Amino acid sequence: MTRRKKTRSLADKVTIRTGRRKDYKQWRHDNPNEVASSRRFAAKKQDQRKQQAARKLERMQQAQSIDIHPEKSSRSDNEGK
């Protein structure tokens, strides 16, 4: 007897008429409340986003600041000549 392969796909967990991809897409469209990420996965992703934002903010604070627009007075002097 062969073992059934483990899958993360929701398509295998849903019992619909034919099991065809088109039918699953239609079922998913008709039942949006039944298709959702698990709470554990959603919490994990939310935590990852918070950590990523914190790392980005830390990098931005550590970086040296540069003047993107130099003082206007020095530019206008050069343009007049």
mmCIF file of the N, C-alpha and C atoms, coordinates in Angstrom:
data_MODEL
# 
_entry.id   MODEL 
# 
loop_
_atom_site.group_PDB 
_atom_site.id 
_atom_site.type_symbol 
_atom_site.label_atom_id 
_atom_site.label_alt_id 
_atom_site.label_comp_id 
_atom_site.label_asym_id 
_atom_site.label_entity_id 
_atom_site.label_seq_id 
_atom_site.pdbx_PDB_ins_code 
_atom_site.Cartn_x 
_atom_site.Cartn_y 
_atom_site.Cartn_z 
_atom_site.occupancy 
_atom_site.B_iso_or_equiv 
_atom_site.pdbx_formal_charge 
_atom_site.auth_seq_id 
_atom_site.auth_comp_id 
_atom_site.auth_asym_id 
_atom_site.auth_atom_id 
_atom_site.pdbx_PDB_model_num 
ATOM 1   N N  . MET A 1 1  ? 0.839   -1.177 0.000   1.00 0.00 ? 1  MET A N  1 
ATOM 2   C CA . MET A 1 1  ? 0.000   0.000  0.000   1.00 0.00 ? 1  MET A CA 1 
ATOM 3   C C  . MET A 1 1  ? 0.892   1.251  0.000   1.00 0.00 ? 1  MET A C  1 
ATOM 4   N N  . THR A 1 2  ? 0.585   2.199  -0.863  1.00 0.00 ? 2  THR A N  1 
ATOM 5   C CA . THR A 1 2  ? 1.400   3.403  -0.946  1.00 0.00 ? 2  THR A CA 1 
ATOM 6   C C  . THR A 1 2  ? 0.866   4.466  -0.004  1.00 0.00 ? 2  THR A C  1 
ATOM 7   N N  . ARG A 1 3  ? 1.802   5.221  0.522   1.00 0.00 ? 3  ARG A N  1 
ATOM 8   C CA . ARG A 1 3  ? 1.394   6.306  1.407   1.00 0.00 ? 3  ARG A CA 1 
ATOM 9   C C  . ARG A 1 3  ? 1.022   7.522  0.586   1.00 0.00 ? 3  ARG A C  1 
ATOM 10  N N  . ARG A 1 4  ? 0.117   8.305  1.104   1.00 0.00 ? 4  ARG A N  1 
ATOM 11  C CA . ARG A 1 4  ? -0.280  9.517  0.420   1.00 0.00 ? 4  ARG A CA 1 
ATOM 12  C C  . ARG A 1 4  ? 0.717   10.630 0.762   1.00 0.00 ? 4  ARG A C  1 
ATOM 13  N N  . LYS A 1 5  ? 1.135   11.365 -0.232  1.00 0.00 ? 5  LYS A N  1 
ATOM 14  C CA . LYS A 1 5  ? 2.124   12.421 -0.027  1.00 0.00 ? 5  LYS A CA 1 
ATOM 15  C C  . LYS A 1 5  ? 1.518   13.571 0.776   1.00 0.00 ? 5  LYS A C  1 
ATOM 16  N N  . LYS A 1 6  ? 2.290   14.067 1.745   1.00 0.00 ? 6  LYS A N  1 
ATOM 17  C CA . LYS A 1 6  ? 1.832   15.212 2.523   1.00 0.00 ? 6  LYS A CA 1 
ATOM 18  C C  . LYS A 1 6  ? 1.867   16.448 1.642   1.00 0.00 ? 6  LYS A C  1 
ATOM 19  N N  . THR A 1 7  ? 0.913   17.324 1.850   1.00 0.00 ? 7  THR A N  1 
ATOM 20  C CA . THR A 1 7  ? 0.862   18.531 1.044   1.00 0.00 ? 7  THR A CA 1 
ATOM 21  C C  . THR A 1 7  ? 0.387   19.693 1.887   1.00 0.00 ? 7  THR A C  1 
ATOM 22  N N  . ARG A 1 8  ? 0.805   20.877 1.497   1.00 0.00 ? 8  ARG A N  1 
ATOM 23  C CA . ARG A 1 8  ? 0.330   22.085 2.163   1.00 0.00 ? 8  ARG A CA 1 
ATOM 24  C C  . ARG A 1 8  ? -0.848  22.681 1.421   1.00 0.00 ? 8  ARG A C  1 
ATOM 25  N N  . SER A 1 9  ? -1.184  22.095 0.304   1.00 0.00 ? 9  SER A N  1 
ATOM 26  C CA . SER A 1 9  ? -2.221  22.650 -0.544  1.00 0.00 ? 9  SER A CA 1 
ATOM 27  C C  . SER A 1 9  ? -3.595  22.528 0.101   1.00 0.00 ? 9  SER A C  1 
ATOM 28  N N  . LEU A 1 10 ? -4.364  23.592 0.006   1.00 0.00 ? 10 LEU A N  1 
ATOM 29  C CA . LEU A 1 10 ? -5.739  23.535 0.502   1.00 0.00 ? 10 LEU A CA 1 
ATOM 30  C C  . LEU A 1 10 ? -6.620  22.719 -0.431  1.00 0.00 ? 10 LEU A C  1 
ATOM 31  N N  . ALA A 1 11 ? -6.193  22.610 -1.676  1.00 0.00 ? 11 ALA A N  1 
ATOM 32  C CA . ALA A 1 11 ? -7.027  21.928 -2.660  1.00 0.00 ? 11 ALA A CA 1 
ATOM 33  C C  . ALA A 1 11 ? -7.302  20.488 -2.250  1.00 0.00 ? 11 ALA A C  1 
ATOM 34  N N  . ASP A 1 12 ? -6.337  19.829 -1.616  1.00 0.00 ? 12 ASP A N  1 
ATOM 35  C CA . ASP A 1 12 ? -6.537  18.433 -1.230  1.00 0.00 ? 12 ASP A CA 1 
ATOM 36  C C  . ASP A 1 12 ? -7.421  18.302 0.004   1.00 0.00 ? 12 ASP A C  1 
ATOM 37  N N  . LYS A 1 13 ? -7.530  19.368 0.785   1.00 0.00 ? 13 LYS A N  1 
ATOM 38  C CA . LYS A 1 13 ? -8.338  19.309 1.991   1.00 0.00 ? 13 LYS A CA 1 
ATOM 39  C C  . LYS A 1 13 ? -9.810  19.578 1.711   1.00 0.00 ? 13 LYS A C  1 
ATOM 40  N N  . VAL A 1 14 ? -10.097 20.042 0.530   1.00 0.00 ? 14 VAL A N  1 
ATOM 41  C CA . VAL A 1 14 ? -11.462 20.414 0.174   1.00 0.00 ? 14 VAL A CA 1 
ATOM 42  C C  . VAL A 1 14 ? -12.093 19.298 -0.637  1.00 0.00 ? 14 VAL A C  1 
ATOM 43  N N  . THR A 1 15 ? -13.267 18.875 -0.220  1.00 0.00 ? 15 THR A N  1 
ATOM 44  C CA . THR A 1 15 ? -13.977 17.857 -0.981  1.00 0.00 ? 15 THR A CA 1 
ATOM 45  C C  . THR A 1 15 ? -15.011 18.549 -1.868  1.00 0.00 ? 15 THR A C  1 
ATOM 46  N N  . ILE A 1 16 ? -14.750 18.558 -3.147  1.00 0.00 ? 16 ILE A N  1 
ATOM 47  C CA . ILE A 1 16 ? -15.692 19.147 -4.087  1.00 0.00 ? 16 ILE A CA 1 
ATOM 48  C C  . ILE A 1 16 ? -15.996 18.115 -5.150  1.00 0.00 ? 16 ILE A C  1 
ATOM 49  N N  . ARG A 1 17 ? -16.874 18.479 -6.025  1.00 0.00 ? 17 ARG A N  1 
ATOM 50  C CA . ARG A 1 17 ? -17.451 17.518 -6.943  1.00 0.00 ? 17 ARG A CA 1 
ATOM 51  C C  . ARG A 1 17 ? -16.420 16.743 -7.759  1.00 0.00 ? 17 ARG A C  1 
ATOM 52  N N  . THR A 1 18 ? -15.499 17.425 -8.417  1.00 0.00 ? 18 THR A N  1 
ATOM 53  C CA . THR A 1 18 ? -14.603 16.714 -9.326  1.00 0.00 ? 18 THR A CA 1 
ATOM 54  C C  . THR A 1 18 ? -13.153 16.732 -8.891  1.00 0.00 ? 18 THR A C  1 
ATOM 55  N N  . GLY A 1 19 ? -12.784 17.695 -8.065  1.00 0.00 ? 19 GLY A N  1 
ATOM 56  C CA . GLY A 1 19 ? -11.388 17.808 -7.693  1.00 0.00 ? 19 GLY A CA 1 
ATOM 57  C C  . GLY A 1 19 ? -10.560 18.506 -8.750  1.00 0.00 ? 19 GLY A C  1 
ATOM 58  N N  . ARG A 1 20 ? -11.200 19.029 -9.786  1.00 0.00 ? 20 ARG A N  1 
ATOM 59  C CA . ARG A 1 20 ? -10.461 19.738 -10.823 1.00 0.00 ? 20 ARG A CA 1 
ATOM 60  C C  . ARG A 1 20 ? -10.110 21.134 -10.335 1.00 0.00 ? 20 ARG A C  1 
ATOM 61  N N  . ARG A 1 21 ? -9.013  21.658 -10.836 1.00 0.00 ? 21 ARG A N  1 
ATOM 62  C CA . ARG A 1 21 ? -8.529  22.963 -10.401 1.00 0.00 ? 21 ARG A CA 1 
ATOM 63  C C  . ARG A 1 21 ? -9.571  24.062 -10.632 1.00 0.00 ? 21 ARG A C  1 
ATOM 64  N N  . LYS A 1 22 ? -10.240 24.007 -11.760 1.00 0.00 ? 22 LYS A N  1 
ATOM 65  C CA . LYS A 1 22 ? -11.241 25.018 -12.078 1.00 0.00 ? 22 LYS A CA 1 
ATOM 66  C C  . LYS A 1 22 ? -12.362 25.010 -11.047 1.00 0.00 ? 22 LYS A C  1 
ATOM 67  N N  . ASP A 1 23 ? -12.768 23.812 -10.634 1.00 0.00 ? 23 ASP A N  1 
ATOM 68  C CA . ASP A 1 23 ? -13.835 23.707 -9.638  1.00 0.00 ? 23 ASP A CA 1 
ATOM 69  C C  . ASP A 1 23 ? -13.370 24.226 -8.284  1.00 0.00 ? 23 ASP A C  1 
ATOM 70  N N  . TYR A 1 24 ? -12.118 23.974 -7.936  1.00 0.00 ? 24 TYR A N  1 
ATOM 71  C CA . TYR A 1 24 ? -11.595 24.477 -6.668  1.00 0.00 ? 24 TYR A CA 1 
ATOM 72  C C  . TYR A 1 24 ? -11.541 26.004 -6.682  1.00 0.00 ? 24 TYR A C  1 
ATOM 73  N N  . LYS A 1 25 ? -11.112 26.573 -7.817  1.00 0.00 ? 25 LYS A N  1 
ATOM 74  C CA . LYS A 1 25 ? -11.069 28.028 -7.912  1.00 0.00 ? 25 LYS A CA 1 
ATOM 75  C C  . LYS A 1 25 ? -12.466 28.614 -7.751  1.00 0.00 ? 25 LYS A C  1 
ATOM 76  N N  . GLN A 1 26 ? -13.452 27.951 -8.338  1.00 0.00 ? 26 GLN A N  1 
ATOM 77  C CA . GLN A 1 26 ? -14.836 28.427 -8.222  1.00 0.00 ? 26 GLN A CA 1 
ATOM 78  C C  . GLN A 1 26 ? -15.313 28.309 -6.774  1.00 0.00 ? 26 GLN A C  1 
ATOM 79  N N  . TRP A 1 27 ? -14.999 27.171 -6.130  1.00 0.00 ? 27 TRP A N  1 
ATOM 80  C CA . TRP A 1 27 ? -15.399 26.979 -4.733  1.00 0.00 ? 27 TRP A CA 1 
ATOM 81  C C  . TRP A 1 27 ? -14.758 28.038 -3.842  1.00 0.00 ? 27 TRP A C  1 
ATOM 82  N N  . ARG A 1 28 ? -13.475 28.311 -4.097  1.00 0.00 ? 28 ARG A N  1 
ATOM 83  C CA . ARG A 1 28 ? -12.753 29.304 -3.298  1.00 0.00 ? 28 ARG A CA 1 
ATOM 84  C C  . ARG A 1 28 ? -13.360 30.688 -3.484  1.00 0.00 ? 28 ARG A C  1 
ATOM 85  N N  . HIS A 1 29 ? -13.797 30.973 -4.703  1.00 0.00 ? 29 HIS A N  1 
ATOM 86  C CA . HIS A 1 29 ? -14.442 32.254 -4.988  1.00 0.00 ? 29 HIS A CA 1 
ATOM 87  C C  . HIS A 1 29 ? -15.795 32.352 -4.291  1.00 0.00 ? 29 HIS A C  1 
ATOM 88  N N  . ASP A 1 30 ? -16.528 31.250 -4.252  1.00 0.00 ? 30 ASP A N  1 
ATOM 89  C CA . ASP A 1 30 ? -17.859 31.233 -3.629  1.00 0.00 ? 30 ASP A CA 1 
ATOM 90  C C  . ASP A 1 30 ? -17.794 31.218 -2.105  1.00 0.00 ? 30 ASP A C  1 
ATOM 91  N N  . ASN A 1 31 ? -16.687 30.701 -1.518  1.00 0.00 ? 31 ASN A N  1 
ATOM 92  C CA . ASN A 1 31 ? -16.574 30.562 -0.066  1.00 0.00 ? 31 ASN A CA 1 
ATOM 93  C C  . ASN A 1 31 ? -15.318 31.255 0.468   1.00 0.00 ? 31 ASN A C  1 
ATOM 94  N N  . PRO A 1 32 ? -15.271 32.574 0.390   1.00 0.00 ? 32 PRO A N  1 
ATOM 95  C CA . PRO A 1 32 ? -14.045 33.259 0.825   1.00 0.00 ? 32 PRO A CA 1 
ATOM 96  C C  . PRO A 1 32 ? -13.786 33.133 2.322   1.00 0.00 ? 32 PRO A C  1 
ATOM 97  N N  . ASN A 1 33 ? -14.847 32.938 3.104   1.00 0.00 ? 33 ASN A N  1 
ATOM 98  C CA . ASN A 1 33 ? -14.655 32.846 4.559   1.00 0.00 ? 33 ASN A CA 1 
ATOM 99  C C  . ASN A 1 33 ? -14.024 31.525 4.985   1.00 0.00 ? 33 ASN A C  1 
ATOM 100 N N  . GLU A 1 34 ? -14.090 30.503 4.169   1.00 0.00 ? 34 GLU A N  1 
ATOM 101 C CA . GLU A 1 34 ? -13.503 29.207 4.519   1.00 0.00 ? 34 GLU A CA 1 
ATOM 102 C C  . GLU A 1 34 ? -12.041 29.093 4.090   1.00 0.00 ? 34 GLU A C  1 
ATOM 103 N N  . VAL A 1 35 ? -11.589 30.013 3.251   1.00 0.00 ? 35 VAL A N  1 
ATOM 104 C CA . VAL A 1 35 ? -10.214 29.978 2.777   1.00 0.00 ? 35 VAL A CA 1 
ATOM 105 C C  . VAL A 1 35 ? -9.452  31.094 3.481   1.00 0.00 ? 35 VAL A C  1 
ATOM 106 N N  . ALA A 1 36 ? -8.647  30.717 4.449   1.00 0.00 ? 36 ALA A N  1 
ATOM 107 C CA . ALA A 1 36 ? -7.871  31.716 5.189   1.00 0.00 ? 36 ALA A CA 1 
ATOM 108 C C  . ALA A 1 36 ? -6.618  31.058 5.739   1.00 0.00 ? 36 ALA A C  1 
ATOM 109 N N  . SER A 1 37 ? -5.634  31.872 6.028   1.00 0.00 ? 37 SER A N  1 
ATOM 110 C CA . SER A 1 37 ? -4.420  31.363 6.646   1.00 0.00 ? 37 SER A CA 1 
ATOM 111 C C  . SER A 1 37 ? -4.722  30.960 8.077   1.00 0.00 ? 37 SER A C  1 
ATOM 112 N N  . SER A 1 38 ? -3.947  30.013 8.571   1.00 0.00 ? 38 SER A N  1 
ATOM 113 C CA . SER A 1 38 ? -4.122  29.606 9.960   1.00 0.00 ? 38 SER A CA 1 
ATOM 114 C C  . SER A 1 38 ? -3.698  30.749 10.873  1.00 0.00 ? 38 SER A C  1 
ATOM 115 N N  . ARG A 1 39 ? -4.231  30.750 12.093  1.00 0.00 ? 39 ARG A N  1 
ATOM 116 C CA . ARG A 1 39 ? -3.880  31.817 13.033  1.00 0.00 ? 39 ARG A CA 1 
ATOM 117 C C  . ARG A 1 39 ? -2.382  31.809 13.316  1.00 0.00 ? 39 ARG A C  1 
ATOM 118 N N  . ARG A 1 40 ? -1.828  30.612 13.412  1.00 0.00 ? 40 ARG A N  1 
ATOM 119 C CA . ARG A 1 40 ? -0.397  30.500 13.711  1.00 0.00 ? 40 ARG A CA 1 
ATOM 120 C C  . ARG A 1 40 ? 0.441   31.113 12.592  1.00 0.00 ? 40 ARG A C  1 
ATOM 121 N N  . PHE A 1 41 ? 0.077   30.825 11.354  1.00 0.00 ? 41 PHE A N  1 
ATOM 122 C CA . PHE A 1 41 ? 0.809   31.368 10.203  1.00 0.00 ? 41 PHE A CA 1 
ATOM 123 C C  . PHE A 1 41 ? 0.656   32.876 10.147  1.00 0.00 ? 41 PHE A C  1 
ATOM 124 N N  . ALA A 1 42 ? -0.562  33.377 10.343  1.00 0.00 ? 42 ALA A N  1 
ATOM 125 C CA . ALA A 1 42 ? -0.801  34.818 10.295  1.00 0.00 ? 42 ALA A CA 1 
ATOM 126 C C  . ALA A 1 42 ? -0.026  35.534 11.395  1.00 0.00 ? 42 ALA A C  1 
ATOM 127 N N  . ALA A 1 43 ? 0.001   34.945 12.592  1.00 0.00 ? 43 ALA A N  1 
ATOM 128 C CA . ALA A 1 43 ? 0.744   35.549 13.704  1.00 0.00 ? 43 ALA A CA 1 
ATOM 129 C C  . ALA A 1 43 ? 2.239   35.549 13.411  1.00 0.00 ? 43 ALA A C  1 
ATOM 130 N N  . LYS A 1 44 ? 2.715   34.457 12.813  1.00 0.00 ? 44 LYS A N  1 
ATOM 131 C CA . LYS A 1 44 ? 4.139   34.355 12.466  1.00 0.00 ? 44 LYS A CA 1 
ATOM 132 C C  . LYS A 1 44 ? 4.518   35.435 11.453  1.00 0.00 ? 44 LYS A C  1 
ATOM 133 N N  . LYS A 1 45 ? 3.703   35.604 10.432  1.00 0.00 ? 45 LYS A N  1 
ATOM 134 C CA . LYS A 1 45 ? 3.990   36.604 9.410   1.00 0.00 ? 45 LYS A CA 1 
ATOM 135 C C  . LYS A 1 45 ? 3.920   38.014 9.984   1.00 0.00 ? 45 LYS A C  1 
ATOM 136 N N  . GLN A 1 46 ? 2.960   38.264 10.856  1.00 0.00 ? 46 GLN A N  1 
ATOM 137 C CA . GLN A 1 46 ? 2.836   39.581 11.479  1.00 0.00 ? 46 GLN A CA 1 
ATOM 138 C C  . GLN A 1 46 ? 4.078   39.887 12.315  1.00 0.00 ? 46 GLN A C  1 
ATOM 139 N N  . ASP A 1 47 ? 4.558   38.897 13.035  1.00 0.00 ? 47 ASP A N  1 
ATOM 140 C CA . ASP A 1 47 ? 5.756   39.060 13.841  1.00 0.00 ? 47 ASP A CA 1 
ATOM 141 C C  . ASP A 1 47 ? 6.973   39.322 12.950  1.00 0.00 ? 47 ASP A C  1 
ATOM 142 N N  . GLN A 1 48 ? 7.066   38.609 11.836  1.00 0.00 ? 48 GLN A N  1 
ATOM 143 C CA . GLN A 1 48 ? 8.179   38.807 10.909  1.00 0.00 ? 48 GLN A CA 1 
ATOM 144 C C  . GLN A 1 48 ? 8.169   40.225 10.343  1.00 0.00 ? 48 GLN A C  1 
ATOM 145 N N  . ARG A 1 49 ? 6.988   40.729 10.028  1.00 0.00 ? 49 ARG A N  1 
ATOM 146 C CA . ARG A 1 49 ? 6.888   42.087 9.484   1.00 0.00 ? 49 ARG A CA 1 
ATOM 147 C C  . ARG A 1 49 ? 7.313   43.121 10.524  1.00 0.00 ? 49 ARG A C  1 
ATOM 148 N N  . LYS A 1 50 ? 6.913   42.904 11.768  1.00 0.00 ? 50 LYS A N  1 
ATOM 149 C CA . LYS A 1 50 ? 7.315   43.828 12.834  1.00 0.00 ? 50 LYS A CA 1 
ATOM 150 C C  . LYS A 1 50 ? 8.829   43.827 12.999  1.00 0.00 ? 50 LYS A C  1 
ATOM 151 N N  . GLN A 1 51 ? 9.439   42.642 12.988  1.00 0.00 ? 51 GLN A N  1 
ATOM 152 C CA . GLN A 1 51 ? 10.889  42.544 13.133  1.00 0.00 ? 51 GLN A CA 1 
ATOM 153 C C  . GLN A 1 51 ? 11.598  43.204 11.951  1.00 0.00 ? 51 GLN A C  1 
ATOM 154 N N  . GLN A 1 52 ? 11.061  42.998 10.765  1.00 0.00 ? 52 GLN A N  1 
ATOM 155 C CA . GLN A 1 52 ? 11.663  43.589 9.573   1.00 0.00 ? 52 GLN A CA 1 
ATOM 156 C C  . GLN A 1 52 ? 11.588  45.112 9.647   1.00 0.00 ? 52 GLN A C  1 
ATOM 157 N N  . ALA A 1 53 ? 10.453  45.646 10.081  1.00 0.00 ? 53 ALA A N  1 
ATOM 158 C CA . ALA A 1 53 ? 10.300  47.092 10.198  1.00 0.00 ? 53 ALA A CA 1 
ATOM 159 C C  . ALA A 1 53 ? 11.250  47.651 11.254  1.00 0.00 ? 53 ALA A C  1 
ATOM 160 N N  . ALA A 1 54 ? 11.428  46.928 12.351  1.00 0.00 ? 54 ALA A N  1 
ATOM 161 C CA . ALA A 1 54 ? 12.331  47.383 13.403  1.00 0.00 ? 54 ALA A CA 1 
ATOM 162 C C  . ALA A 1 54 ? 13.774  47.401 12.899  1.00 0.00 ? 54 ALA A C  1 
ATOM 163 N N  . ARG A 1 55 ? 14.170  46.369 12.156  1.00 0.00 ? 55 ARG A N  1 
ATOM 164 C CA . ARG A 1 55 ? 15.526  46.329 11.600  1.00 0.00 ? 55 ARG A CA 1 
ATOM 165 C C  . ARG A 1 55 ? 15.747  47.465 10.604  1.00 0.00 ? 55 ARG A C  1 
ATOM 166 N N  . LYS A 1 56 ? 14.736  47.732 9.784   1.00 0.00 ? 56 LYS A N  1 
ATOM 167 C CA . LYS A 1 56 ? 14.848  48.803 8.796   1.00 0.00 ? 56 LYS A CA 1 
ATOM 168 C C  . LYS A 1 56 ? 14.995  50.154 9.492   1.00 0.00 ? 56 LYS A C  1 
ATOM 169 N N  . LEU A 1 57 ? 14.186  50.385 10.525  1.00 0.00 ? 57 LEU A N  1 
ATOM 170 C CA . LEU A 1 57 ? 14.256  51.634 11.260  1.00 0.00 ? 57 LEU A CA 1 
ATOM 171 C C  . LEU A 1 57 ? 15.625  51.808 11.913  1.00 0.00 ? 57 LEU A C  1 
ATOM 172 N N  . GLU A 1 58 ? 16.153  50.716 12.467  1.00 0.00 ? 58 GLU A N  1 
ATOM 173 C CA . GLU A 1 58 ? 17.476  50.761 13.093  1.00 0.00 ? 58 GLU A CA 1 
ATOM 174 C C  . GLU A 1 58 ? 18.553  51.098 12.064  1.00 0.00 ? 58 GLU A C  1 
ATOM 175 N N  . ARG A 1 59 ? 18.484  50.497 10.886  1.00 0.00 ? 59 ARG A N  1 
ATOM 176 C CA . ARG A 1 59 ? 19.443  50.792 9.823   1.00 0.00 ? 59 ARG A CA 1 
ATOM 177 C C  . ARG A 1 59 ? 19.361  52.254 9.394   1.00 0.00 ? 59 ARG A C  1 
ATOM 178 N N  . MET A 1 60 ? 18.140  52.764 9.289   1.00 0.00 ? 60 MET A N  1 
ATOM 179 C CA . MET A 1 60 ? 17.955  54.148 8.863   1.00 0.00 ? 60 MET A CA 1 
ATOM 180 C C  . MET A 1 60 ? 18.527  55.119 9.894   1.00 0.00 ? 60 MET A C  1 
ATOM 181 N N  . GLN A 1 61 ? 18.397  54.792 11.162  1.00 0.00 ? 61 GLN A N  1 
ATOM 182 C CA . GLN A 1 61 ? 18.899  55.669 12.209  1.00 0.00 ? 61 GLN A CA 1 
ATOM 183 C C  . GLN A 1 61 ? 20.422  55.628 12.282  1.00 0.00 ? 61 GLN A C  1 
ATOM 184 N N  . GLN A 1 62 ? 21.023  54.484 11.954  1.00 0.00 ? 62 GLN A N  1 
ATOM 185 C CA . GLN A 1 62 ? 22.472  54.354 12.014  1.00 0.00 ? 62 GLN A CA 1 
ATOM 186 C C  . GLN A 1 62 ? 23.157  54.972 10.799  1.00 0.00 ? 62 GLN A C  1 
ATOM 187 N N  . ALA A 1 63 ? 22.452  55.085 9.705   1.00 0.00 ? 63 ALA A N  1 
ATOM 188 C CA . ALA A 1 63 ? 23.062  55.596 8.474   1.00 0.00 ? 63 ALA A CA 1 
ATOM 189 C C  . ALA A 1 63 ? 23.379  57.079 8.619   1.00 0.00 ? 63 ALA A C  1 
ATOM 190 N N  . GLN A 1 64 ? 24.413  57.504 7.919   1.00 0.00 ? 64 GLN A N  1 
ATOM 191 C CA . GLN A 1 64 ? 24.752  58.916 7.980   1.00 0.00 ? 64 GLN A CA 1 
ATOM 192 C C  . GLN A 1 64 ? 23.792  59.716 7.121   1.00 0.00 ? 64 GLN A C  1 
ATOM 193 N N  . SER A 1 65 ? 23.500  60.908 7.566   1.00 0.00 ? 65 SER A N  1 
ATOM 194 C CA . SER A 1 65 ? 22.555  61.730 6.815   1.00 0.00 ? 65 SER A CA 1 
ATOM 195 C C  . SER A 1 65 ? 23.315  62.497 5.735   1.00 0.00 ? 65 SER A C  1 
ATOM 196 N N  . ILE A 1 66 ? 22.677  62.649 4.602   1.00 0.00 ? 66 ILE A N  1 
ATOM 197 C CA . ILE A 1 66 ? 23.283  63.395 3.503   1.00 0.00 ? 66 ILE A CA 1 
ATOM 198 C C  . ILE A 1 66 ? 22.316  64.489 3.080   1.00 0.00 ? 66 ILE A C  1 
ATOM 199 N N  . ASP A 1 67 ? 22.859  65.585 2.568   1.00 0.00 ? 67 ASP A N  1 
ATOM 200 C CA . ASP A 1 67 ? 22.012  66.669 2.077   1.00 0.00 ? 67 ASP A CA 1 
ATOM 201 C C  . ASP A 1 67 ? 21.596  66.346 0.652   1.00 0.00 ? 67 ASP A C  1 
ATOM 202 N N  . ILE A 1 68 ? 20.340  66.061 0.492   1.00 0.00 ? 68 ILE A N  1 
ATOM 203 C CA . ILE A 1 68 ? 19.853  65.729 -0.847  1.00 0.00 ? 68 ILE A CA 1 
ATOM 204 C C  . ILE A 1 68 ? 19.757  66.998 -1.681  1.00 0.00 ? 68 ILE A C  1 
ATOM 205 N N  . HIS A 1 69 ? 19.258  68.064 -1.075  1.00 0.00 ? 69 HIS A N  1 
ATOM 206 C CA . HIS A 1 69 ? 19.149  69.342 -1.769  1.00 0.00 ? 69 HIS A CA 1 
ATOM 207 C C  . HIS A 1 69 ? 20.107  70.326 -1.095  1.00 0.00 ? 69 HIS A C  1 
ATOM 208 N N  . PRO A 1 70 ? 21.187  70.685 -1.757  1.00 0.00 ? 70 PRO A N  1 
ATOM 209 C CA . PRO A 1 70 ? 22.101  71.664 -1.155  1.00 0.00 ? 70 PRO A CA 1 
ATOM 210 C C  . PRO A 1 70 ? 21.404  73.019 -1.022  1.00 0.00 ? 70 PRO A C  1 
ATOM 211 N N  . GLU A 1 71 ? 22.030  73.912 -0.318  1.00 0.00 ? 71 GLU A N  1 
ATOM 212 C CA . GLU A 1 71 ? 21.411  75.217 -0.089  1.00 0.00 ? 71 GLU A CA 1 
ATOM 213 C C  . GLU A 1 71 ? 21.118  75.906 -1.412  1.00 0.00 ? 71 GLU A C  1 
ATOM 214 N N  . LYS A 1 72 ? 19.976  76.551 -1.483  1.00 0.00 ? 72 LYS A N  1 
ATOM 215 C CA . LYS A 1 72 ? 19.559  77.178 -2.738  1.00 0.00 ? 72 LYS A CA 1 
ATOM 216 C C  . LYS A 1 72 ? 20.423  78.371 -3.113  1.00 0.00 ? 72 LYS A C  1 
ATOM 217 N N  . SER A 1 73 ? 20.982  79.068 -2.140  1.00 0.00 ? 73 SER A N  1 
ATOM 218 C CA . SER A 1 73 ? 21.774  80.265 -2.439  1.00 0.00 ? 73 SER A CA 1 
ATOM 219 C C  . SER A 1 73 ? 23.000  79.924 -3.279  1.00 0.00 ? 73 SER A C  1 
ATOM 220 N N  . SER A 1 74 ? 23.669  78.819 -3.001  1.00 0.00 ? 74 SER A N  1 
ATOM 221 C CA . SER A 1 74 ? 24.870  78.455 -3.758  1.00 0.00 ? 74 SER A CA 1 
ATOM 222 C C  . SER A 1 74 ? 24.497  78.029 -5.181  1.00 0.00 ? 74 SER A C  1 
ATOM 223 N N  . ARG A 1 75 ? 23.378  77.431 -5.360  1.00 0.00 ? 75 ARG A N  1 
ATOM 224 C CA . ARG A 1 75 ? 22.959  77.017 -6.714  1.00 0.00 ? 75 ARG A CA 1 
ATOM 225 C C  . ARG A 1 75 ? 22.584  78.221 -7.557  1.00 0.00 ? 75 ARG A C  1 
ATOM 226 N N  . SER A 1 76 ? 21.895  79.171 -6.960  1.00 0.00 ? 76 SER A N  1 
ATOM 227 C CA . SER A 1 76 ? 21.447  80.325 -7.744  1.00 0.00 ? 76 SER A CA 1 
ATOM 228 C C  . SER A 1 76 ? 22.627  81.179 -8.187  1.00 0.00 ? 76 SER A C  1 
ATOM 229 N N  . ASP A 1 77 ? 23.710  81.221 -7.395  1.00 0.00 ? 77 ASP A N  1 
ATOM 230 C CA . ASP A 1 77 ? 24.900  81.979 -7.786  1.00 0.00 ? 77 ASP A CA 1 
ATOM 231 C C  . ASP A 1 77 ? 25.523  81.402 -9.044  1.00 0.00 ? 77 ASP A C  1 
ATOM 232 N N  . ASN A 1 78 ? 25.588  80.079 -9.119  1.00 0.00 ? 78 ASN A N  1 
ATOM 233 C CA . ASN A 1 78 ? 26.206  79.430 -10.276 1.00 0.00 ? 78 ASN A CA 1 
ATOM 234 C C  . ASN A 1 78 ? 25.347  79.558 -11.532 1.00 0.00 ? 78 ASN A C  1 
ATOM 235 N N  . GLU A 1 79 ? 24.033  79.568 -11.347 1.00 0.00 ? 79 GLU A N  1 
ATOM 236 C CA . GLU A 1 79 ? 23.147  79.611 -12.523 1.00 0.00 ? 79 GLU A CA 1 
ATOM 237 C C  . GLU A 1 79 ? 23.144  80.987 -13.157 1.00 0.00 ? 79 GLU A C  1 
ATOM 238 N N  . GLY A 1 80 ? 23.389  82.045 -12.390 1.00 0.00 ? 80 GLY A N  1 
ATOM 239 C CA . GLY A 1 80 ? 23.350  83.397 -12.918 1.00 0.00 ? 80 GLY A CA 1 
ATOM 240 C C  . GLY A 1 80 ? 24.538  83.715 -13.812 1.00 0.00 ? 80 GLY A C  1 
ATOM 241 N N  . LYS A 1 81 ? 25.595  82.964 -13.730 1.00 0.00 ? 81 LYS A N  1 
ATOM 242 C CA . LYS A 1 81 ? 26.793  83.279 -14.510 1.00 0.00 ? 81 LYS A CA 1 
ATOM 243 C C  . LYS A 1 81 ? 26.792  82.677 -15.876 1.00 0.00 ? 81 LYS A C  1 
# 
